[in-house]
């Protein structure tokens, strides 16, 4: 068993008093390659936000014995990005250096070389001066993966990284994920594609507000678990009893 | 009338024209790039709201000390900063988005300002506060404008990367660095500073024009941020020069002349710029292989 990177200790995360992730506990080991899947509204993105430190739990704690918050690279869903911002590809990559160079530090020759190398790794050599506006969805995702690469983080969180991305780009980016895995980085990816998860991710968390199953992918994605996950109700109940009261009773 | 009399003589012969020219050009240096970032953050109307919001501060200064630069400027600055801070805090700490909190606060502020001005002074004074007088810039006003432009350019240079991150991918910035809210508030302060700077020259209502019109113009010229800022400054400076000359030769009020010139540049760019309407409609007769 590898060292614990993240410990999720009875965590409840959510919005306005309603849980999106309910009393989740588990351990993510160093170098884990973990897929998180589940129906829409099952709390996958919320869990990643919690791990990234963007959302405070109502209850419980996310412990990071193996790393600091800044050792975590978080790639949100593309929808959160302003694609019409007049930035070039290199401007976007520069953001990946913020942790290393700060918001105000200067970018040296070595940094530029690293950015060009990252761009080459994701198959976009020569794109450095392209306006982001002119990139296709897949190209933008490659650029964002290059940014993650530059962050040189020990924990990498990817939220639905392959939505509306073609097969070739997916296979290139999955190769990059395996490279990170080989470098003993911890990767947690929210995914919908069960085939991809079965083929590429040894460990899976099937989430439906609560953990339906967490562990070896083949066992977690057993049909009975998937049916159980689908039964989750998405609706908020404004009159639902308070969880604490239920426990006491 | 030759080109000398048309273009050069007004500035050489009349010191008030020189002051107006220097004031408007220096104002453009700071206000135009701030306008570009406002536009990119989809806060184009925020400048307008803030311009209204600083009115009661200026009015309070006017009420207490008469038509004087320092108290009116300081008053405007303080109220503007308070409104910016409150609007930013409300949106970060509650469910309300910033456009709504800002709208609420600036309306409260504007009504208070009109009330204050009406308590003393004639409508002429109100017109002065609202529309300014670029032809009456004194040394203090020029120093103030120069100081604000210097602070703005310096702050933009230092905050550049943070501002880009905040505009392009705010969630990313939040995930790697806690400075996002501070950057946002600092930026709003720059907006207020530049509106107050334009206040003497163009008045509360029109100072936002020199900030936003050149910024909106740039979108039709380039997709590069650095170039956008440069083009905005150039367009602000051209508007200042042409507007002042028009106002001189045709005996028009100077503030509106400057802003209308900027408006003409905007419309021309919107129609004829490389990313403008006509270029966008024209079908490409030739195309590349890749």
Interface residues (C-beta under 8 A of the other chain):
Chain A: X52 X53 X54 X70 X72 X73 X74 X76 X80 X81 X82 X85 X86 X87 X88 X91 X92 X94 X95 X98 X99 X103 X104 X131 X132 X133 X134 X151
Chain B: X40 X158 X159 X161 X162 X164 X165 X167 X168 X169 X170 X171 X172 X173 X174 X175 X176 X177 X179 X183 X222 X223 X224 X225 X228
